[in-house]
């Protein structure tokens, strides 16, 4: 098993959620450089499974200049009336090598740090989730920060 794959499996265990990666360039193309919430018109394929459960009505992502990058997907589920909007949050780690737990993750997975490993890891963005946002998971309307998200210029 390759070292990056071992790290991904460890992160799934550490966070208790699925972990997928997308190319860093694809992430940059998705979000605004100023960090503001960005309307996402196409959910990344690797997390698009949420669409099978209910109608997706809004998706917003923020990153690059944002301290807490992430993706929020709002689903509409009439069965949950009156709180018909369900928001799932995906945490995003834009640079795993800059993460405060990077050294501990390497140690726990018995992976040796190297320039080649860092280059590979920094070419990916790590998407972790979904997590239920306790404030917005069940709501009567789409959360304001998602409603006010703008398209990438």
C-alpha positions as CSV (number, residue, x, y, z in Angstrom):
1,X,0.0,0.0,0.0
2,X,1.4,3.4,-0.9
3,X,2.3,5.9,1.8
4,X,-0.4,8.5,0.8
5,X,-3.1,5.8,0.8
6,X,-1.9,4.7,4.3
7,X,-2.2,8.2,5.5
8,X,-5.7,8.5,4.1
9,X,-6.9,5.4,5.9
10,X,-5.3,6.6,9.1
11,X,-7.1,10.0,8.7
12,X,-10.4,8.2,8.2
13,X,-9.8,6.4,11.5
14,X,-8.6,9.5,13.2
15,X,-11.6,11.7,12.2
16,X,-14.2,9.0,12.1
17,X,-15.4,10.1,8.6
18,X,-14.6,9.3,5.0
19,X,-11.6,11.1,3.5
20,X,-11.3,11.7,-0.2
21,X,-8.7,13.7,-2.1
22,X,-9.0,16.0,-5.0
23,X,-6.2,17.7,-7.0
24,X,-5.2,21.0,-5.5
25,X,-5.5,22.8,-8.8
26,X,-9.1,21.5,-9.0
27,X,-9.8,23.0,-5.6
28,X,-8.3,26.3,-6.6
29,X,-10.6,26.3,-9.6
30,X,-13.6,25.7,-7.3
31,X,-13.2,28.4,-4.6
32,X,-12.6,32.1,-4.5
33,X,-9.1,33.2,-3.6
34,X,-10.4,35.7,-1.1
35,X,-11.8,32.9,1.1
36,X,-15.5,34.0,0.8
37,X,-18.1,31.3,0.4
38,X,-18.3,30.3,-3.2
39,X,-21.3,28.8,-5.0
40,X,-20.4,25.4,-6.2
41,X,-22.2,24.4,-9.4
42,X,-20.7,20.9,-9.7
43,X,-20.2,18.8,-6.6
44,X,-16.8,17.0,-6.8
45,X,-17.5,13.4,-8.0
46,X,-15.9,11.9,-5.0
47,X,-18.5,13.3,-2.6
48,X,-21.5,13.3,-5.0
49,X,-23.0,10.3,-3.3
50,X,-25.0,12.7,-1.1
51,X,-27.3,13.4,-4.1
52,X,-28.8,9.9,-4.0
53,X,-30.4,10.5,-0.6
54,X,-32.3,13.8,-1.2
55,X,-32.5,16.7,-3.5
56,X,-29.3,18.9,-3.3
57,X,-30.5,22.5,-3.4
58,X,-27.3,24.5,-2.6
59,X,-23.5,23.9,-2.3
60,X,-20.9,26.4,-1.1
61,X,-17.2,26.0,-0.5
62,X,-14.6,28.3,1.0
63,X,-10.8,28.0,1.1
64,X,-7.5,29.4,0.2
65,X,-7.7,32.6,2.3
66,X,-10.2,31.1,4.7
67,X,-8.9,29.8,8.1
68,X,-11.4,27.0,8.1
69,X,-11.9,25.8,4.6
70,X,-14.8,23.5,3.8
71,X,-17.7,22.5,1.7
72,X,-21.3,22.7,2.8
73,X,-24.0,20.8,1.0
74,X,-27.6,21.6,1.6
75,X,-30.2,18.9,0.9
76,X,-34.0,19.3,0.9
77,X,-35.9,16.5,2.5
78,X,-39.6,17.0,2.9
79,X,-39.8,14.1,5.4
80,X,-38.0,16.3,7.9
81,X,-40.7,19.0,7.9
82,X,-40.7,21.6,9.1
83,X,-36.9,21.5,9.2
84,X,-36.6,20.5,5.6
85,X,-33.0,21.8,4.9
86,X,-30.2,19.5,6.0
87,X,-26.7,20.9,5.8
88,X,-23.7,18.5,5.8
89,X,-20.2,20.0,6.3
90,X,-17.0,18.6,4.8
91,X,-13.8,19.8,6.5
92,X,-11.0,20.6,4.0
93,X,-7.3,20.3,4.7
94,X,-5.6,22.2,1.9
95,X,-2.1,21.4,2.9
96,X,-1.7,18.2,5.0
97,X,2.1,18.9,5.4
98,X,1.2,22.2,7.1
99,X,-1.4,20.6,9.4
100,X,-0.5,20.8,13.2
101,X,-0.8,17.0,13.5
102,X,1.3,16.2,10.4
103,X,4.3,14.8,12.3
104,X,2.1,12.8,14.6
105,X,0.2,11.4,11.7
106,X,3.5,10.3,10.0
107,X,4.7,8.7,13.3
108,X,1.4,6.8,13.9
109,X,1.4,5.5,10.3
110,X,5.1,4.7,10.4
111,X,5.6,6.7,7.2
112,X,8.9,8.4,6.6
113,X,8.8,12.0,5.7
114,X,10.5,13.0,2.4
115,X,10.4,15.7,-0.2
116,X,8.7,13.4,-2.6
117,X,6.0,12.5,-0.1
118,X,5.5,16.2,0.8
119,X,5.2,17.1,-2.9
120,X,2.6,14.4,-3.5
121,X,0.6,15.3,-0.4
122,X,0.7,19.0,-1.2
123,X,-0.7,18.3,-4.7
124,X,-4.0,17.1,-3.0
125,X,-6.7,18.6,-0.9
126,X,-8.1,16.3,1.7
127,X,-11.9,16.4,2.1
128,X,-13.2,14.9,5.4
129,X,-16.8,14.2,6.3
130,X,-19.7,14.6,6.2
131,X,-20.2,16.1,9.6
132,X,-23.5,17.5,10.8
133,X,-23.3,21.1,11.7
134,X,-25.3,21.3,14.9
135,X,-26.4,24.9,14.2
136,X,-27.6,24.3,10.6
137,X,-28.1,20.6,10.0
138,X,-31.9,20.8,10.4
139,X,-33.2,24.2,9.4
140,X,-36.4,25.8,8.0
141,X,-34.3,27.7,5.4
142,X,-31.0,27.5,3.7
143,X,-28.3,29.0,6.0
144,X,-27.6,32.6,5.2
145,X,-23.9,32.2,4.6
146,X,-24.7,29.6,1.9
147,X,-27.6,31.7,0.5
148,X,-25.2,34.6,0.2
149,X,-22.4,32.7,-1.4
150,X,-21.3,34.2,-4.7
151,X,-20.0,32.6,-7.9
152,X,-16.3,32.6,-8.6
153,X,-15.3,35.5,-10.8
